[in-house]
Amino acid sequence: MAITTEMLTPREAARMLGISYPTIKQWILTGKLKSAPTVGGHHRIAASNLKPYLANDKSKPAAESRERFRRVSGRNQIAGKVVSVRIEGLLAQIVLSIDGGHITSIITADAARELGLKKGDTAAALIKSTDVMIERIDE
């Protein structure tokens, strides 16, 4: 009786890890993540090869873990600190500092009030196409 291992496509593995498809392809091509080639030249990844990455992620504090990313459909999520919240009329401007740079998002004033963001809070920019959403990250 043969033992079968669950094999994942790079997209499936990327979703499980909460990383982008280009990142997982880079990991495969540089040898950071072992894959098996198919007859057609595609990559398949054994689910067991992801265990160290998932275990490492679970050991991180909630604000740094990618576990919460797996609960949101958008994969381009960047955590940072709120440096500015400006609410005027129906709109709000939220500015996050991320690795020395800034990301600005314009959201509704109601959404900003519901999030209750203030300077110094940790939040994530969820980037989908040309839109940037803000997610509150409680510490």
C-alpha positions as CSV (number, residue, x, y, z in Angstrom):
1,M,0.0,0.0,0.0
2,A,1.5,3.3,-1.1
3,I,1.5,6.4,1.1
4,T,0.3,9.4,-0.7
5,T,1.3,13.0,0.1
6,E,-1.0,15.9,-0.5
7,M,0.5,18.0,-3.3
8,L,-0.4,21.6,-3.7
9,T,-0.1,24.1,-6.6
10,P,2.1,27.1,-5.9
11,R,-1.1,29.2,-5.6
12,E,-2.7,26.9,-3.1
13,A,0.6,26.8,-1.0
14,A,0.8,30.6,-1.2
15,R,-2.8,30.9,0.1
16,M,-2.0,28.6,3.0
17,L,1.1,30.6,4.0
18,G,-0.6,34.0,3.4
19,I,2.0,35.1,0.9
20,S,1.8,36.2,-2.7
21,Y,2.1,33.9,-5.7
22,P,5.3,35.7,-7.0
23,T,6.9,35.2,-3.5
24,I,6.3,31.5,-3.5
25,K,7.6,31.2,-7.1
26,Q,10.7,33.0,-6.0
27,W,11.1,30.6,-3.0
28,I,10.8,27.6,-5.4
29,L,13.2,29.0,-8.0
30,T,15.9,29.9,-5.4
31,G,15.5,26.6,-3.6
32,K,14.1,28.0,-0.3
33,L,11.0,25.8,-0.8
34,K,11.3,22.3,-2.3
35,S,8.9,21.4,-5.1
36,A,8.4,18.5,-7.5
37,P,8.1,19.1,-11.2
38,T,5.1,17.8,-13.1
39,V,5.4,16.2,-16.6
40,G,4.2,19.5,-18.0
41,G,7.0,21.5,-16.2
42,H,4.8,22.9,-13.4
43,H,5.6,22.9,-9.7
44,R,3.8,20.9,-7.0
45,I,4.6,21.3,-3.3
46,A,4.1,18.7,-0.6
47,A,1.8,20.0,2.1
48,S,4.4,18.7,4.6
49,N,7.0,21.1,3.2
50,L,4.8,24.0,4.5
51,K,4.7,22.9,8.2
52,P,7.9,24.7,9.3
53,Y,6.7,28.0,7.8
54,L,3.2,27.6,9.4
55,A,4.8,26.7,12.8
56,N,7.1,29.7,12.6
57,D,4.2,31.9,11.8
58,K,2.2,30.7,14.8
59,S,5.1,31.5,17.1
60,K,5.0,35.2,16.1
61,P,2.9,37.9,18.0
62,A,-0.5,38.4,16.5
63,A,0.4,41.8,14.8
64,E,3.3,40.1,12.9
65,S,1.6,36.8,12.2
66,R,0.2,36.1,8.7
67,E,-2.5,34.0,10.3
68,R,-5.0,36.9,10.2
69,F,-4.3,37.4,6.5
70,R,-5.7,34.0,5.8
71,R,-9.1,35.3,7.1
72,V,-9.3,38.1,4.4
73,S,-9.5,37.6,0.7
74,G,-6.9,40.2,-0.2
75,R,-3.3,39.0,0.0
76,N,-1.4,42.2,-0.5
77,Q,-1.5,43.3,3.2
78,I,1.2,45.5,4.8
79,A,1.2,46.2,8.5
80,G,2.4,49.5,9.9
81,K,1.8,52.3,12.4
82,V,-0.8,55.0,12.0
83,V,0.9,58.4,11.7
84,S,-2.2,60.5,10.8
85,V,-6.0,60.3,10.9
86,R,-7.8,63.2,9.4
87,I,-11.6,63.2,9.2
88,E,-13.4,65.8,7.2
89,G,-17.0,65.6,6.0
90,L,-17.8,62.2,4.6
91,L,-14.2,61.1,4.1
92,A,-11.2,60.3,6.2
93,Q,-7.5,60.2,5.3
94,I,-5.4,57.5,7.1
95,V,-1.6,57.5,6.7
96,L,0.4,54.5,7.7
97,S,4.2,54.4,8.2
98,I,5.6,51.2,6.8
99,D,9.4,50.5,6.8
100,G,10.2,54.2,6.5
101,G,7.6,54.9,3.8
102,H,4.0,56.0,4.0
103,I,0.8,54.6,2.6
104,T,-2.2,56.9,2.4
105,S,-5.8,55.6,2.2
106,I,-9.0,57.6,1.7
107,I,-11.9,55.8,3.4
108,T,-15.4,56.9,4.5
109,A,-15.6,58.9,7.7
110,D,-18.0,56.3,9.1
111,A,-15.5,53.5,8.5
112,A,-12.7,55.5,10.2
113,R,-14.9,56.2,13.2
114,E,-15.8,52.5,13.5
115,L,-12.2,51.5,13.3
116,G,-11.4,54.0,16.1
117,L,-7.8,54.4,14.7
118,K,-5.5,57.0,16.3
119,K,-1.9,58.0,15.9
120,G,0.4,55.1,17.1
121,D,-2.1,52.3,16.5
122,T,-1.0,49.3,14.5
123,A,-3.0,48.7,11.3
124,A,-2.6,47.1,8.0
125,A,-3.1,48.4,4.5
126,L,-5.0,45.9,2.4
127,I,-4.1,46.6,-1.2
128,K,-6.5,45.4,-3.9
129,S,-6.0,46.9,-7.4
130,T,-6.0,50.6,-7.0
131,D,-7.8,50.6,-3.6
132,V,-6.2,50.6,-0.2
133,M,-8.3,49.4,2.7
134,I,-7.4,49.7,6.4
135,E,-7.7,46.9,9.0
136,R,-7.4,47.6,12.7
137,I,-4.9,45.2,14.4
138,D,-5.5,44.9,18.1
139,E,-2.3,44.2,20.1
